[in-house]
Amino acid sequence: MTKTYYRVGRHIYCINFIDDKNSSALLPSSEPFKLEEAPVGEPLLFELNVDDSWRPQQKGTEIGQFDCGGNNHGVYRLQMDSPEETEGKNFVYQIVVSDIYKHQCSLLQASSDFSVGHVCLNGDNNMRTFGLNNALMMMYAFASADKQTVLMHASVVRKDGKGYLCLGVSGTGKSTHTSNWLKYIPNTDLMNDDNPIVRICDDGIARVFGSPWSGKTPCYRNVEAPIGGFLQLKQAPYNKIHRQSTIEGFASLLPSCSVMKWDRRDYVGTCDTVAKLLALVPTYFLENLPNEEACRLSYETMAR
């Protein structure tokens, strides 16, 4: 068995590669986050065992579908030892990770708090990389849900030491807007283009972190910054921006978080984190054209 440790969003997790067939080579996007030595005295967010010889037979009852960038993964709750047990740690989740062709790439089982997981991989190297990477991303999102941490669907740029997150459903123009920042706002860099980590740290500061998951853009940077603002985007034939109320901000942030609404620990923890973020960071709503004027308007409004 090979143990490999990673630090993402200041959380540490461990992947145990049980057999010789799999290794950290399946996770090239995680390389910038790999630790050279095992951490001493720091708690683990979770531990994930990768073992192709592990073949669970139980499938359980489907309770939902989790969307990972357009790929819906089936989520199942397994039978519990005690039928009356509904909120304890006796049950485990099972998640079937499939690619866009509906091929099963991995099967993940995890404890109710996602502190421990087991995954077996399937298919060629590309399928196995996809299956492990998606299992890892879900382990991170769900294990950290009650730790003032969210995995957010956003494109984030950094300017003058602060991170600015662009939110919106797929096709809204998040990447286009941040690419215009890179083009027209000097000394701006891209931190992540799809799945940054947002965390309220121990010092009370809300920070955004790069992650091993960045959608179609290969931006896997081990960087961080205090959050300067959240920006909800909407396409329009004009450019107009306003600061959102707390209720509007909550409606913008929560749908952008990776969350299982059917899991009480996960959902309550995520809602609590979003509420705290709104007390720390302003949110804005931008109706915009995909042009230079829009990016300058958003920058000048949020950075002042």
N, C-alpha and C positions, 0 to 999 in steps of 0.2 A: 504494500500500500504506500502511495506517495501523498503526503500532505502538502497542500499549497495554500498560502494565506494571501489575502487581498485586503486593501483598505480603500473603501469607496465612501465618500461623504462622511469621513471620519469614523465610519463603522468598519469593524474587521470581521471577515468571515473566512471560513476554511472549506476547501474542497478536498475530499479524500478520493483519490483515484485508486479503486480497489484492485483492478486488474491491469495487465500490461498493455491492453489494447487501446486504452484511453489515457490522455495526458493533458497538460495545460496547453499543448500545441493546438488543441481544439478551440482555444479561446484567445486568438491573437489580439482582439480588441481590449482584453483585460490586462495585457502585458504592462501598460504604464502604471497599473495599480497593484502589481504584484509586490509582496514584501520579500526581501532577501532572507530574512530570518523569522522564526516563529515569534510572535509577540509575547512579552512576559508581563503578567499582571493586568492585562486588558481583557475585558469580556468579549466573547464572540457574539455577533449578531445571529449567526446560524452556522450550522455545519451541514454540508451536502455530500452525500456518498454517491459516487458514480460507479456503478457495477452492472455490467451487461449480463452477468449470470443471474442477477436478481430478476425474477419473472413472477410478479404477483398475479394471482388468478382473479381476485375479487375486483369487481368494477364499481359496485355501489350505485347510488341513485344520483342522477344528474340534477344539479341545482342551479346551473348557470353556464354561460359562455363568457370567457374573458378575451377581450379584443387586444391583441398585441400587433399593432401596426397593420390592421386589416386581416390578420389571421386569427380566427376564432378558435380558442382552445377549450375543449369541454372540461368542466369542473364537476367532480363527483364527491359526494360524502359517503364514506364507507360505513358499513354496519358497526354499531357500537356494542361493547360488551353488555351494557345495561340499556334496555330499550327506553327507559325513562330518562336516561342521560341525554341532555340536549346542549348544554353549554360548557361542559367540562373538557378535559384534555384527552379523554379516552378515544374520541373519534379522530380520524385522519382524513385529509383531503387527498384526492387523486386527480391529477390533471393530465389530460392527453394532449400533447403538443403536436400540431399538424401544420404542414406548410401550405402554400397557396394551391398545391395540387391535391390536397386532402391526404397526403401521405403522412402516416404517423412517424414522427422523428424521435420522440422520446415519451416516456411515461414517468411521471413524478408522483411520489407519495410524500406527504409532509404531515407533521404533527399539527394540532389545531392552531398553535401560535407560530408555526413555520420556523421553529428554532432548530429542527432536525428534518432533513429530507433525504430521500433515496430516489435515484433516477437511473433508468436503463435507457440506452441509446439504440437507434435503429437506422439502417440504410447506409448510403455512401458517406464520404467525408463531409460533403456539404450539408447533408441532412443531419448528420450527427452534430456538427458545429451549430446548426440552427436549433436543434433540439436541446442541446445543453445550454446555449446562450439564453434561450427563452425561459427554460426552467430556472436558470440562475437569476434572471431578471425578476421573475415572479416571486422567488424565494426572498429576494432583497425587498421588493415592494411590500410584501405582506408581513415579513418578519419585523420591519421597521415602522409599521403603521401606528403603533402605540408608543413610539419613541421620538415624537415631534419631527418626523421625517416623512417626506412624500416623494415618490417618483412621479415627475410631472411631465405631461405631454406638451412640450414647448420648444421653441428655438431661442437660445439665449446668447447675447453678445455682452462683451465687457468693454467699458469705457471709463477712463479715469478711476480705475480700481473698483467700480461697481458693476454688478450684473443686472441686465434688463431682459426680462422674459416676455416673449411674444406668445400669446395663447390663442387658441381657436381650433375648430374641427379641421380635419384633413381637407386641403384644398382652399383654405382661407387665405393663404399667402404668407404664412409665418416665415418660411425660408426666404421668400422673395423680399420681405421687409427687412430681415436681418442682413441679407446680402447687400441691400442698398445702404444699410449702416456701414458695412465694411467698405463699400465703394465711395460713399460720400462723406462719412464722418471720420476724420483722421484719427489714427491711433486706436482704432476699434478692432477687437479680435473676437472670433467665434469660440465660445466655450463648449457648446453642444447644440446639435441641430434637431433633437427629437425627444430625448429622455434625460434631462438633467435631474440631479438630486437637489431637493430643497429641504433645508433643515434649520430648525431653531436650535442653535448650539448652547452649550452650558453657560456661556457668558450672556445669553439672552439676545444675541444678534442673529437675525435671519440671514442665512448664507445660501448661495447656489454653488453646486459642485458639478464638474464634468463627470461623466460616467462611461462605462464600457458599452453603453447602448445609445446609438445616435441615428437610428433609422437608416435612410439611404445615403446619408452623408458620413463618410469615415472621419469623424471628429471625436477621438477617444483621448481626451486630455485630462490629466490629473491636476486640475486647477480649481480654484475657488475664489469667491468674492462676496462681500456683503451685497444684499439685493437692493438695487436702487428703485425698482418699480416693476409692476406687472402690467402688461398691455394686452387687452382683449381686442382682437382685430375683426373687422367686418368690411367686406368689399363694398365700395360705393363709387358713384361718379364724381366724388368730391373728397376733400380732406378736412376732417373735423374731429377734434378730440375733447374729451371732458373727463374729469376725475369722477370715479364711481362712488356711490354710497356704499356703506358696509354690506347691505343686502345685495346690491348689484355685484360687488366684489366677490361675495360668497358664491353667487350664481356663476361667476366667471371661473373661479379657482377650482371649486369642487369637481366639476366635470372634467377638468384637465388632469386630475390625480388618478393614478392607478389604484383602484379600490374595489373590493368585493362588497357590494351593498348588502348582500345576504349574510355577511359575517359580522356579528356585533362588535367584536374586538377591533376588527379592521376598520369598519365604517365609523364607529364612535371615535376611534383614535384619529382617523383622518379628518373628520369634521372638527375635532378639537384643535388639531394643528392648523387647519385653514382659518379657524376663528382667531387664533393667536397671531397668525401671519398678517391678518387684516388689521390688527392693532399695531403692527410694527412697520408695515410696508404699504404705500399707496398703490391703488389699482386705477387704471385708466382704460377708457374705451375709445378706440380709434376707428372711425369710418374713413376708408382711404382708397386711393388709387395706388398702383404699384410704381410710384415714382419718387424722385429725389425730394420733392416738397413734403411728402408724407413722412419720410424718415427724419427729415430735419424738424418737422413739427413735433413728432413724438420725442425726439432727443431733447430738444430745447424745452419742452414741457416737463419731462420727467427729471431732467438733470438740474433744473434750477432750484 
